[in-house]
């Protein structure tokens, strides 16, 4: 599996300078900061933690520092910064 990784210089913030990612939904945009999509895999190396696959999954890392509401009856997903 190919990974998207960056060599980073840790000056206190291991995610400084890394890109954020925005998912565009019908009525909202979900902006994920680097800390929600990258993880340090070894000293000075951080990699994107989103995997390729048939079914998109927003895991616990992507949902950190967010209030996420699932309304299964109405088929709605709501989210807001925590």
C-alpha positions as CSV (number, residue, x, y, z in Angstrom):
1,X,0.0,0.0,0.0
2,X,1.3,3.4,-0.9
3,X,1.2,6.1,1.8
4,X,1.3,9.8,1.6
5,X,3.9,10.8,4.1
6,X,5.8,14.0,5.0
7,X,9.1,14.6,6.6
8,X,8.4,17.1,9.4
9,X,10.6,19.1,11.7
10,X,8.9,19.0,15.2
11,X,9.1,22.5,16.6
12,X,6.4,21.8,19.2
13,X,3.6,21.3,16.7
14,X,4.0,18.0,14.7
15,X,1.2,19.1,12.3
16,X,2.5,22.6,11.4
17,X,2.7,23.1,7.7
18,X,0.7,20.0,6.8
19,X,-2.4,20.4,4.6
20,X,-6.0,20.2,5.9
21,X,-8.7,18.3,4.0
22,X,-12.3,19.4,3.2
23,X,-15.1,17.0,2.5
24,X,-17.9,18.6,0.5
25,X,-21.5,17.4,1.3
26,X,-24.8,18.5,-0.2
27,X,-25.4,21.3,2.4
28,X,-22.1,21.6,4.3
29,X,-18.4,21.3,4.2
30,X,-16.5,19.2,6.8
31,X,-13.0,20.8,7.3
32,X,-10.5,18.4,8.9
33,X,-7.3,19.9,10.3
34,X,-4.0,18.0,9.9
35,X,-4.3,16.6,13.4
36,X,-7.4,14.7,12.3
37,X,-5.9,13.1,9.2
38,X,-2.2,12.6,9.9
39,X,-0.4,10.5,12.4
40,X,3.3,10.3,13.3
41,X,4.6,6.9,12.2
42,X,8.2,7.5,13.4
43,X,10.3,10.4,14.5
44,X,10.0,13.1,11.8
45,X,7.7,11.2,9.6
46,X,3.9,11.7,9.5
47,X,1.5,10.0,7.2
48,X,-2.1,10.4,6.0
49,X,-4.4,8.0,7.8
50,X,-7.1,7.8,5.2
51,X,-7.3,4.5,3.5
52,X,-8.4,3.7,-0.1
53,X,-11.4,1.4,-0.3
54,X,-15.0,0.9,-1.5
55,X,-16.7,2.2,1.6
56,X,-15.8,5.6,3.0
57,X,-15.4,5.6,6.8
58,X,-14.9,8.6,9.0
59,X,-13.2,7.0,11.9
60,X,-12.5,8.2,15.5
61,X,-9.4,10.2,14.5
62,X,-11.4,12.2,11.9
63,X,-14.1,12.9,14.4
64,X,-11.9,14.1,17.2
65,X,-12.8,17.6,18.6
66,X,-16.1,17.5,16.8
67,X,-19.7,17.0,17.9
68,X,-21.2,14.5,15.5
69,X,-24.9,13.6,15.4
70,X,-26.3,10.7,13.4
71,X,-30.1,10.9,12.8
72,X,-30.8,7.5,11.3
73,X,-34.5,8.2,11.1
74,X,-34.1,11.3,8.9
75,X,-30.9,10.1,7.2
76,X,-29.0,13.1,8.4
77,X,-25.4,13.7,9.6
78,X,-24.7,16.9,11.6
79,X,-21.4,18.1,12.8
80,X,-19.9,21.1,14.6
81,X,-16.6,22.0,16.3
82,X,-16.3,20.8,19.9
